[in-house]
């Protein structure tokens, strides 16, 4: 999947040898750094993402799957450009939009004021905000509650509003970090339709999830990460199937076997797409 | 589990790989060269950066206004505290220095002297101490979406500027009702151009302090201390220049922009005369200089603000 020579004009994202390393000072006591011979030696490096490369074309719905701490959210932040990679580069056709606009919203303000705030934060002009407002309100489906302060919302209602706002700017490249785990069935339906529309905007969507089922249902392609490494990259059903088997074996406590599956998947991936 | 070495050993079936970086391969090399694909998250040129900030001006204003209005909503008196807290401070300093220590030394309107000093000094001091932890306290937003990070500093400056409006109203009212009453004269209007100059100075200071606060988070203690030194060194609560006999210290102190600024406010509001042109130029030069230097310092480190 790395080489897509026949889609020359349609590459929307290129992730080239991206690594992300955190350096953190460990040690329980802050005094330990003053003890001779210890201080700097106690620094530990965490490799969140290790040398990951792939390219994505327009119209692809890519799932990033992996266990907690596998580096999938870190990779998404690097693709979004909000956190610089330690080495390697991400190239994109247009600025990727991370659904994270919630950080700009203010709980004391009403839902409708927050629509204004969130849309302006994504770079829309005041006129564009007014044009987008009906669609955002419709997608959020909050009814009269849209005029109540956002802090009175349930977590599901808040999630719906945030998702609806982030769709307003019609980004060509949309990055979603497990946004769909909250929300009831009718919203799940509506958001699925919204994402189909997003794909039709000649777009590309990335979805991070640790649930194989979510990836299988929504995505066309999946990338499986484990300890920051790319294990497998291929059709969503195939990757989801192998990942689910791995997770199942691991849950039963058979680490040896799980490791074997991981290595087989990795080897298979290199043979096919290396 | 250690996957890495195991994976490398077993996961390398024999075969001719193309091991070159993706960006070096076709068709990507060409797409990048043509500018179809652009690197994400790298620091833009200064022109593009300024354009980016300008494009978000509506957000900056709306965000600053909303935050000023909702800041005190958890308190029963709400926005009254925007004015209430500094007024209480001024009253406290008046009691200590005016009534207890009797330090006024023949100043005609000592309550007025203190009110102007405390409330308008607070405007600059607040900007400075808040900037030290600004990037840290906004890291959720920095990690949530990409925008020119200088917006955070400008948004803070706007918030403080909006909050200074009720503060100035409080200054005017207090000057009028507290004996020996000062009543509005034409020179009071000169406050209108002076506040934006102070705002510009604060913006420059905020850029510098916010940038330093990222490399050295511990500095926030330092700035708290510095703001106290500045408070005494700028003649905020008593005319400190009358206590100084050392000529070098006297020079430094009376050329400190905050000292000049507070002096100008007092000249307009208490002496009812317009401050000399030299003072205006000095303040404008400090404001412009600090802002340009601060902005460049801040922009240089644009990529750092997203790091953990």
Contacts between the chains, C-beta under 8 A, distances in Angstrom:
chain1	res1	chain2	res2	distance
A	2	B	22	6.5
A	3	B	18	7.8
A	3	B	25	7.0
A	5	B	26	7.2
A	5	B	27	6.4
A	8	B	27	4.3
A	8	B	31	7.5
A	11	B	27	7.2
A	11	B	28	6.8
A	11	B	31	6.1
A	11	B	36	8.0
A	11	B	37	6.6
A	14	B	22	6.0
A	14	B	23	6.7
A	14	B	28	5.5
A	14	B	31	7.8
A	14	B	32	7.8
A	14	B	37	5.7
A	15	B	22	7.7
A	16	B	21	5.6
A	16	B	22	4.5
A	16	B	23	4.4
A	16	B	28	7.8
A	17	B	21	5.4
A	17	B	22	7.3
A	22	B	308	5.4
A	50	B	4	7.5
A	53	B	21	7.5
A	53	B	22	5.0
A	54	B	22	7.9
A	55	B	22	6.4
A	55	B	28	6.8
A	77	B	143	6.4
A	77	B	306	7.8
A	78	B	40	8.0
A	78	B	41	7.3
A	79	B	40	6.8
A	80	B	40	7.6
A	80	B	41	7.8
A	80	B	145	7.2
A	80	B	146	6.2
A	81	B	40	4.0
A	81	B	41	3.2
A	81	B	146	4.7
A	82	B	41	7.1
A	82	B	142	6.6
A	82	B	143	5.4
A	82	B	144	7.1
A	82	B	145	6.5
A	82	B	146	5.1
A	82	B	306	5.1
A	83	B	41	7.5
A	83	B	143	6.7
A	83	B	306	4.4
A	83	B	307	6.6
A	83	B	308	7.5
A	84	B	41	5.3
A	84	B	42	7.8
A	84	B	303	4.7
A	84	B	304	8.0
A	84	B	306	5.9
A	84	B	307	6.6
A	85	B	41	7.7
A	89	B	23	6.7
A	89	B	39	5.2
A	89	B	40	7.8
A	90	B	39	7.0
A	90	B	40	4.4
A	90	B	41	6.9
A	91	B	23	6.9
A	91	B	28	7.5
A	91	B	31	7.8
A	91	B	32	6.0
A	91	B	37	3.9
A	91	B	38	6.3
A	91	B	39	5.6
A	91	B	40	6.8
A	92	B	37	6.6
A	92	B	38	6.6
A	92	B	40	5.0
A	93	B	36	6.3
A	93	B	37	6.0
A	93	B	38	7.8
A	95	B	40	7.4
A	95	B	146	6.8
A	96	B	40	6.6
A	97	B	145	7.0
A	98	B	144	6.6
A	98	B	145	5.3
A	98	B	146	7.4
A	100	B	143	7.0
A	100	B	144	3.0
A	100	B	145	5.0
A	101	B	144	6.7
A	101	B	145	5.9
A	102	B	144	6.8
A	103	B	140	4.5
A	103	B	141	4.2
A	103	B	143	7.6
A	103	B	144	3.7
A	103	B	145	7.4
A	104	B	63	7.2
A	104	B	141	5.9
A	104	B	144	7.2
A	104	B	145	7.6
A	106	B	66	5.7
A	106	B	67	6.9
A	106	B	70	5.9
A	108	B	70	3.9
A	108	B	73	5.0
A	109	B	66	5.9
A	109	B	70	6.5
A	113	B	66	7.1
A	116	B	62	6.6
A	117	B	59	7.5
A	117	B	62	6.0
A	117	B	63	6.3
A	117	B	66	6.5
A	120	B	56	7.5
A	120	B	58	5.2
A	120	B	59	3.8
A	120	B	62	5.6
A	120	B	63	7.5
A	121	B	56	7.8
A	121	B	59	5.2
A	121	B	63	7.3
A	121	B	145	7.2
A	121	B	147	7.2
A	122	B	145	7.2
A	123	B	55	6.1
A	123	B	56	6.3
A	123	B	59	7.7
A	123	B	147	7.7
A	125	B	58	6.7
A	126	B	58	5.5
A	226	B	3	6.0
A	227	B	1	7.7
A	227	B	3	5.3
A	227	B	4	7.0
A	229	B	3	6.6
A	229	B	4	7.0
A	229	B	7	6.9
A	255	B	1	5.9
A	258	B	1	7.6
A	259	B	1	5.9
A	259	B	3	6.8
A	259	B	6	6.5
A	262	B	3	6.0
A	262	B	7	7.1
A	263	B	3	7.6
A	263	B	6	6.1
A	263	B	7	5.5
A	263	B	10	4.8
A	263	B	11	5.7
A	266	B	7	5.2
A	266	B	11	4.3
A	267	B	10	6.4
A	267	B	11	4.5
A	267	B	12	7.8
A	267	B	13	6.0
A	270	B	11	5.9
A	270	B	12	7.1
A	270	B	13	6.4
A	270	B	17	8.0
A	271	B	13	5.4
A	271	B	15	7.5
A	274	B	15	7.1
A	274	B	17	5.2
